[in-house]
């Protein structure tokens, strides 16, 4: 969807490689995310609702496709997926990343007690080989790539939520206010000397929104708002500076 050299992608990958990448004897594998608790426990006992997340070979397939699209060599990631396979060439869901525990059938760099074969991993392997051969993402939708990678279409919208309270927004952007309960938004731009209000629209999925269209506010001003519930004012003011 994004150009491989997009700054958001390249910055994210530096963090991914720092936190989630692990070099195995046969190549690089990756954890799903830091703090993952889905996997055998530290002592090698089975997962029973909590444990330690291990390495997922399918993620090497994802990364290899990225490297191929960027023009880099995907072979280290192909070899990593192949190296993770068992003697029957089945690629497991997760790879044991600690010292060998022969009594529990756990060996460093080989599959854990997770799903084997994991068909998702096998499909990623096939996609990676196809991507290398075609020099193109085999599951890339041309229209999507044109819109976001070639035309670099940007969504000119900024969203505010209770758990993501933005402080700034561009005057030329849509400013979307999102809540998880029905309410009325009351707003001002002059310190409550004047005010306006409107009910948020039910958009389904338990969400409600109100949009301020582009040009609703002048640059270098501020939008201050609060919420009303059945006529009762929340009592907290929120402010977005308009750029």
C-alpha positions in Angstrom: 0.0 0.0 0.0 2.9 2.4 0.8 6.1 2.9 -1.1 8.9 0.8 0.5 10.9 3.9 1.1 8.1 5.8 2.8 9.5 7.5 5.9 6.8 6.0 8.2 7.8 2.5 7.0 11.6 3.0 7.3 11.3 4.5 10.8 9.1 1.7 12.0 11.4 -1.0 10.6 14.3 0.4 12.7 12.2 -0.1 15.8 11.0 -3.5 14.6 14.6 -4.7 14.1 15.7 -3.4 17.5 12.8 -5.0 19.5 11.5 -7.9 17.5 14.2 -9.3 15.2 16.3 -12.3 16.3 19.0 -13.9 14.2 18.9 -17.7 14.1 21.6 -19.9 12.6 19.6 -20.1 9.4 18.4 -16.5 9.2 16.3 -13.7 10.7 13.0 -14.5 12.5 10.6 -12.1 14.2 8.4 -11.9 17.3 4.9 -10.6 16.8 5.2 -7.8 19.3 7.1 -7.1 22.5 5.3 -8.5 25.6 3.5 -11.2 23.6 2.2 -13.8 26.0 1.1 -16.5 23.5 3.5 -19.4 23.7 5.1 -21.9 26.0 6.0 -20.8 29.4 9.6 -20.0 30.3 10.1 -23.6 31.7 8.8 -25.0 28.4 5.5 -26.1 29.8 2.4 -25.7 27.6 0.6 -22.5 27.1 -2.4 -22.3 29.4 -3.7 -18.8 29.0 -0.3 -17.2 29.6 3.3 -17.8 28.5 6.0 -16.2 26.4 5.5 -15.4 22.7 8.0 -17.0 20.4 9.4 -16.4 16.9 6.9 -16.6 14.0 8.4 -17.8 10.7 5.6 -16.3 8.7 6.8 -12.8 9.6 10.1 -13.5 7.8 7.9 -14.1 4.7 6.3 -10.7 5.2 9.6 -9.0 5.6 11.1 -10.8 2.7 8.4 -9.5 0.4 9.1 -6.0 1.6 12.8 -6.4 0.9 12.1 -7.7 -2.6 9.8 -4.8 -3.4 12.4 -2.4 -2.2 15.0 -4.0 -4.5 16.9 -5.8 -1.7 17.8 -9.4 -1.5 14.9 -11.6 -0.1 17.0 -14.8 0.1 18.0 -14.5 3.8 14.2 -14.5 4.6 13.5 -17.4 2.3 16.3 -19.4 3.9 15.0 -18.4 7.4 11.6 -19.9 6.6 13.1 -23.0 5.1 15.4 -23.4 8.1 12.5 -23.2 10.5 10.7 -26.1 8.8 10.8 -29.6 10.4 12.1 -32.8 8.8 8.8 -33.1 6.9 9.2 -29.6 5.5 6.3 -28.3 7.6 6.6 -24.7 8.7 5.4 -24.3 12.3 3.5 -21.4 13.8 6.3 -20.6 16.4 10.0 -21.4 16.9 11.7 -22.1 20.2 14.1 -19.3 21.0 15.7 -20.5 24.2 18.1 -23.3 25.2 17.3 -26.9 24.2 14.9 -28.8 26.4 15.1 -32.3 24.9 12.9 -33.8 27.6 10.1 -31.5 26.4 10.9 -31.8 22.7 12.0 -28.2 22.4 15.2 -27.3 20.5 16.5 -23.9 19.7 15.6 -22.8 16.2 12.9 -25.5 15.7 9.2 -25.6 16.1 7.5 -25.4 19.5 4.3 -27.2 20.4 2.4 -24.7 18.3 0.4 -25.5 15.2 2.4 -27.4 12.6 2.0 -27.0 9.7 0.6 -23.5 9.9 -0.9 -23.0 6.5 -0.7 -19.3 6.9 3.1 -19.7 7.1 3.2 -21.9 4.0 1.1 -19.4 2.1 3.5 -16.6 3.1 6.4 -18.7 1.9 4.7 -19.3 -1.5 3.9 -15.5 -1.8 7.6 -14.7 -1.0 8.9 -17.0 -3.7 6.4 -15.6 -6.2 7.2 -12.0 -5.2 10.9 -12.7 -5.8 10.2 -14.3 -9.2 7.9 -11.6 -10.4 9.7 -8.7 -8.8 6.3 -7.5 -7.7 4.0 -8.1 -4.8 1.9 -11.1 -5.9 -1.0 -10.0 -3.7 -0.7 -6.3 -4.5 -3.9 -4.8 -5.8 -2.8 -2.5 -8.7 -5.5 0.1 -8.1 -4.5 0.4 -4.4 -0.8 0.6 -5.3 -1.5 3.4 -7.8 -3.5 5.4 -5.3 -1.2 5.2 -2.3 2.3 4.4 -3.6 2.3 6.1 -6.9 -0.1 9.0 -6.6 0.7 9.2 -2.8 -2.9 10.1 -2.0 -3.3 11.5 1.5 -6.4 11.5 3.7 -6.9 15.1 4.7 -8.6 14.3 7.9 -7.7 14.5 11.6 -9.6 12.5 14.2 -10.1 13.3 17.9 -11.1 10.6 20.4 -11.1 10.4 24.2 -8.1 8.1 24.1 -6.4 10.0 21.3 -6.8 13.7 22.1 -5.0 15.5 19.3 -3.7 19.0 20.1 -3.3 20.4 16.6 -5.2 20.2 13.3 -4.8 21.9 9.9 -7.5 24.3 8.9 -7.7 22.7 5.5 -8.5 19.2 7.0 -11.7 17.6 8.1 -11.7 17.5 11.9 -13.6 14.4 13.0 -14.8 14.1 16.6 -15.5 10.4 17.6 -17.2 9.2 20.7 -18.4 5.8 21.9 -21.7 7.0 23.3 -24.5 9.3 22.0 -24.0 12.9 23.0 -24.1 16.5 21.8 -20.9 18.5 21.1 -20.9 22.1 22.1 -18.0 24.3 20.8 -16.6 27.8 20.7 -13.7 29.7 19.1 -13.9 32.8 21.3 -13.7 31.6 24.9 -17.4 30.8 25.2 -18.6 34.3 24.4 -20.5 32.5 21.6 -21.2 28.8 21.1 -22.8 26.2 18.8 -23.8 22.7 19.3 -24.9 19.6 17.3 -25.7 16.0 18.0 -23.2 13.4 16.9 -24.3 11.0 14.2 -24.6 7.2 14.9 -22.3 5.5 12.4 -22.8 2.0 13.8 -20.4 -0.3 15.7 -21.2 1.7 18.9 -19.5 4.8 17.5 -20.7 8.4 17.0 -19.1 11.2 15.0 -19.3 14.8 14.1 -17.2 16.4 11.3 -16.0 20.0 11.0 -15.4 20.5 7.3 -12.3 22.0 5.7 -12.2 25.7 6.3 -14.5 25.6 9.3 -11.9 27.5 11.3 -9.2 30.1 10.5 -5.5 29.2 11.0 -4.0 30.4 14.3 -7.3 30.0 16.1 -8.5 27.4 18.6 -11.4 25.1 18.7 -12.7 24.4 22.3 -15.5 21.9 22.9 -17.2 19.8 25.5 -20.0 17.3 25.5 -23.6 17.1 26.7 -25.5 14.0 27.7 -29.3 14.4 27.9 -28.7 18.1 28.4 -26.1 17.6 31.2 -22.7 19.2 30.4 -19.7 17.0 30.9 -17.7 19.7 32.7 -14.4 19.2 30.8 -13.2 21.5 28.0 -11.0 20.1 25.2 -9.0 22.3 22.8 -7.5 21.8 19.4 -5.2 24.5 18.0 -5.8 25.2 14.3 -2.8 25.5 12.1 
